[in-house]
C-alpha cells in the first residue's frame, strides 16, 4: 500500500515498510502584479521604419542601439533610429528575444 503525505515543502511517499521517497518542492515566489499599461502609438511611429543594420554601444550606465538601413552598392548606412536603454532594460530585451526565438 502506498502512503503519501505532504509536510511543508516535502512530500513523503512510503512504498512499503522499508522504502520511502522524499521529494522537496521548489519555493513558490510570489509574483508581483503586472499593471495594466495603455500604450499610445502616434501615427508616424505606427508605420514603422525598416532596419537591416544595427550597432550597439555600451557603458556601465546605458546601452545605445543604433538602427539603420544599408543599401547594397553604397558605402554608407543611413540611420533610421536610436534607442537608449538602461542596462536592466537591455537585459530584459535580451531575455525576451532569447525566449521568443527558442
Phi and psi in degrees as a GROMACS rama.xvg file:
@    title "Ramachandran Plot"
@    xaxis  label "Phi"
@    yaxis  label "Psi"
@TYPE xy
-93.5066  127.799  UNK-2
-115.775  123.963  UNK-3
-130.404  130.899  UNK-4
-148.004  160.117  UNK-5
-117.057  136.209  UNK-6
-137.245  103.688  UNK-7
68.3915  -125.494  UNK-8
-93.0607  0.355633  UNK-9
-102.03  136.349  UNK-10
-113.384  119.266  UNK-11
-100.414  127.884  UNK-12
-122.617  118.346  UNK-13
-100.534  112.707  UNK-14
-80.5869  -40.9935  UNK-15
-155.785  -167.975  UNK-16
-62.8122  -29.2051  UNK-17
-105.877  -8.0435  UNK-18
-121.614  126.287  UNK-19
-136.27  140.657  UNK-20
-119.75  133.813  UNK-21
-118.177  123.783  UNK-22
-113.939  128.533  UNK-23
-101.465  120.18  UNK-24
-79.7655  149.07  UNK-25
-68.7025  154.519  UNK-26
-68.4877  137.135  UNK-27
-91.454  107.461  UNK-28
-84.6052  129.517  UNK-29
-66.7895  131.51  UNK-30
-88.209  132.644  UNK-31
-66.9516  146.576  UNK-32
-65.3954  141.902  UNK-33
-90.3546  119.99  UNK-34
-73.1492  148.939  UNK-35
-79.4684  118.664  UNK-36
-116.644  124.827  UNK-37
-88.7795  127.166  UNK-38
-107.732  122.943  UNK-39
-102.451  123.197  UNK-40
-110.982  113.734  UNK-41
-62.449  153.944  UNK-42
-58.1037  -40.7053  UNK-43
-69.8671  -24.3753  UNK-44
-86.5869  -32.4332  UNK-45
-61.5138  -30.0102  UNK-46
-67.1558  -28.6305  UNK-47
79.3941  163.925  UNK-48
-132.446  139.518  UNK-49
-80.5211  145.62  UNK-50
-145.246  132.219  UNK-51
-124.855  15.4077  UNK-52
-147.019  139.841  UNK-53
-148.04  154.113  UNK-54
-137.72  137.01  UNK-55
-114.047  125.652  UNK-56
-111.84  141.559  UNK-57
-142.325  154.212  UNK-58
-138.615  173.256  UNK-59
-60.8753  -20.5635  UNK-60
-99.496  -24.4193  UNK-61
-158.099  158.658  UNK-62
-113.449  135.726  UNK-63
-116.184  121.497  UNK-64
-111.407  108.486  UNK-65
-94.9591  128.629  UNK-66
-114.433  143.547  UNK-67
-158  179.091  UNK-68
-119.28  125.384  UNK-69
-104.54  120.251  UNK-70
-95.3299  126.901  UNK-71
-59.5747  141.57  UNK-72
90.4742  -5.65483  UNK-73
-115.48  163.167  UNK-74
-105.406  5.33635  UNK-75
-119.811  152.577  UNK-76
-110.851  130.453  UNK-77
-94.374  114.816  UNK-78
-69.6378  133.755  UNK-79
-110.782  -12.6143  UNK-80
-171.633  159.134  UNK-81
-138.528  129.898  UNK-82
-119.637  128.549  UNK-83
-104.336  127.38  UNK-84
-129.652  145.526  UNK-85
-75.4435  159.493  UNK-86
-57.3162  -36.8316  UNK-87
-65.1047  -44.6181  UNK-88
-67.7249  -37.5497  UNK-89
-62.8319  -39.2614  UNK-90
-66.5298  -40.8341  UNK-91
-61.661  -39.8747  UNK-92
-63.2334  -45.2726  UNK-93
-60.6451  -46.8151  UNK-94
-64.7159  -37.3475  UNK-95
-65.8267  -41.7275  UNK-96
-65.594  -41.6954  UNK-97
-61.3028  -42.6179  UNK-98
-65.6107  -39.3351  UNK-99
-70.0958  -35.4074  UNK-100
-100.549  15.701  UNK-101
